[in-house]
Amino acid sequence: MSDRDPVSPETRRQRMKVGFIGTGRIGGNLARLLAAGGHEVLLSATNPAGPQQLADELGGSARAMPTLDAIAAAEVMVIAVWWEAFGEIAQQYGTALQGRIIIDPSNPITEQNGEVVALTIPDGLTSPQYQLRRLGSVRSVRTFGDRVADALLTDGQRGQRDGQRTDMRYWSDDPEAAALVIPLIRDAGFIPVDGGGLAESKNAGDA
Ligand SMILES: NC(=O)c1ccc[n+]([C@@H]2O[C@H](COP(=O)([O-])OP(=O)(O)OC[C@H]3O[C@@H](n4cnc5c(N)ncnc54)[C@H](OP(=O)(O)O)[C@@H]3O)[C@@H](O)[C@H]2O)c1
């Protein structure tokens, strides 16, 4: 265990219910890591076929369900949808998400004509600050967005198999929410590293 890892082994063994809105590249691979790390993953997306396929792949306690059911049951919700879709998520699920702990891995990018294009974040906010403003009073922890989905899976699996663990920074303005997410970062195979508050957060590709 790293000296920088602040979470006790006792905390790490606690099994949590982690809900997902979005089971695409990042959501899917994070669900794979957390299921392998001993957590119960509750999977939802727009089209129920994706979550169901993933639940079938993962087996065990992994379950596909409607998003509102996942929000109601989960202790932490991962919102793994495209950056611009957070507005839609706020409209559809904003009320249900109030007061809930969320993980935000989103980066301010979009695709135009097959090209990845950076988006400008309004009002000088960082990405998770802006997403938090859109979602309302959720308890946000920004993490798991710093590498491409394939690297997230391979780095996490290497760490889980007692290979070399890589750092995974997290940012939050809510220490209690961060304390709940820290064991998930470790169980996903990484070394949790406190990056500070949401105002200090970095996106993929930032230094
Ligand atoms: N891909 C990467 O390498 C990577 C790396 C770092 C961070 N990220 C960030 O992770 C986020 C997700 O990216 P991704 O590549 O995983 O996207 P993706 O593969 O396109 O998956 C998006 C997921 O979001 C679901 N979704 C979209 N709108 C929804 C809604 N209104 N309600 C419920 N589910 C909805 C989709 O469900 P349906 O298919 O059923 O519509 C799909 O499961 C983005 O913000 C991105 O910036 C991605």
The ligand as a MOL file (V3000), in Angstrom:
LIG
                    3D

  0  0  0     0  0            999 V3000
M  V30 BEGIN CTAB
M  V30 COUNTS 48 52 0 0 0
M  V30 BEGIN ATOM
M  V30 1 N -14.0920 7.3560 -23.9090 0
M  V30 2 C -13.0130 7.7660 -23.2280 0
M  V30 3 O -11.8780 7.3070 -23.5020 0
M  V30 4 C -13.1500 8.8000 -22.1150 0
M  V30 5 C -12.0060 9.1040 -21.3340 0
M  V30 6 C -12.1330 9.9990 -20.2680 0
M  V30 7 C -13.3720 10.5880 -20.0040 0
M  V30 8 N -14.4460 10.2820 -20.7920 0 CHG=1
M  V30 9 C -15.7150 10.9490 -20.5090 0
M  V30 10 O -16.6750 9.9720 -20.1340 0
M  V30 11 C -17.9700 10.3830 -20.5850 0
M  V30 12 C -18.5800 9.2260 -21.3600 0
M  V30 13 O -17.7820 9.0030 -22.5150 0
M  V30 14 P -17.8400 7.6150 -23.2680 0
M  V30 15 O -16.7290 7.6230 -24.2480 0
M  V30 16 O -17.9440 6.5020 -22.2990 0 CHG=-1
M  V30 17 O -19.2360 7.7590 -24.0610 0
M  V30 18 P -20.0360 6.6220 -24.8290 0
M  V30 19 O -19.1860 5.4270 -25.0450 0
M  V30 20 O -20.6480 7.2970 -25.9990 0
M  V30 21 O -21.1770 6.2200 -23.7830 0
M  V30 22 C -22.1440 7.1590 -23.3980 0
M  V30 23 C -23.1630 6.4510 -22.5280 0
M  V30 24 O -24.0710 7.4320 -22.0550 0
M  V30 25 C -25.3960 6.9520 -22.1910 0
M  V30 26 N -26.3120 8.0970 -22.2450 0
M  V30 27 C -26.2450 9.1870 -23.0190 0
M  V30 28 N -27.2560 10.0370 -22.7540 0
M  V30 29 C -27.9670 9.4570 -21.7530 0
M  V30 30 C -29.1340 9.8240 -21.0310 0
M  V30 31 N -29.7810 10.9720 -21.2830 0
M  V30 32 N -29.5990 8.9940 -20.0650 0
M  V30 33 C -28.9650 7.8250 -19.8010 0
M  V30 34 N -27.8470 7.4240 -20.4730 0
M  V30 35 C -27.3750 8.2230 -21.4220 0
M  V30 36 C -25.3410 6.1440 -23.4640 0
M  V30 37 O -26.4460 5.2770 -23.4970 0
M  V30 38 P -27.0920 4.8350 -24.9000 0
M  V30 39 O -26.0010 4.2460 -25.7230 0
M  V30 40 O -28.1470 3.8550 -24.5100 0
M  V30 41 O -27.6360 6.1070 -25.4920 0
M  V30 42 C -24.0180 5.4170 -23.2770 0
M  V30 43 O -24.1870 4.2810 -22.4400 0
M  V30 44 C -17.7780 11.6460 -21.4390 0
M  V30 45 O -18.1560 12.7700 -20.6790 0
M  V30 46 C -16.2830 11.6710 -21.7340 0
M  V30 47 O -15.7680 12.9850 -21.8470 0
M  V30 48 C -14.3680 9.4150 -21.8400 0
M  V30 END ATOM
M  V30 BEGIN BOND
M  V30 1 1 1 2
M  V30 2 2 2 3
M  V30 3 1 2 4
M  V30 4 1 4 5
M  V30 5 2 4 48
M  V30 6 2 5 6
M  V30 7 1 6 7
M  V30 8 2 7 8
M  V30 9 1 8 9
M  V30 10 1 8 48
M  V30 11 1 9 10
M  V30 12 1 9 46
M  V30 13 1 10 11
M  V30 14 1 11 12
M  V30 15 1 11 44
M  V30 16 1 12 13
M  V30 17 1 13 14
M  V30 18 2 14 15
M  V30 19 1 14 16
M  V30 20 1 14 17
M  V30 21 1 17 18
M  V30 22 2 18 19
M  V30 23 1 18 20
M  V30 24 1 18 21
M  V30 25 1 21 22
M  V30 26 1 22 23
M  V30 27 1 23 24
M  V30 28 1 23 42
M  V30 29 1 24 25
M  V30 30 1 25 26
M  V30 31 1 25 36
M  V30 32 1 26 27
M  V30 33 1 26 35
M  V30 34 2 27 28
M  V30 35 1 28 29
M  V30 36 1 29 30
M  V30 37 2 29 35
M  V30 38 1 30 31
M  V30 39 2 30 32
M  V30 40 1 32 33
M  V30 41 2 33 34
M  V30 42 1 34 35
M  V30 43 1 36 37
M  V30 44 1 36 42
M  V30 45 1 37 38
M  V30 46 2 38 39
M  V30 47 1 38 40
M  V30 48 1 38 41
M  V30 49 1 42 43
M  V30 50 1 44 45
M  V30 51 1 44 46
M  V30 52 1 46 47
M  V30 END BOND
M  V30 END CTAB
M  END
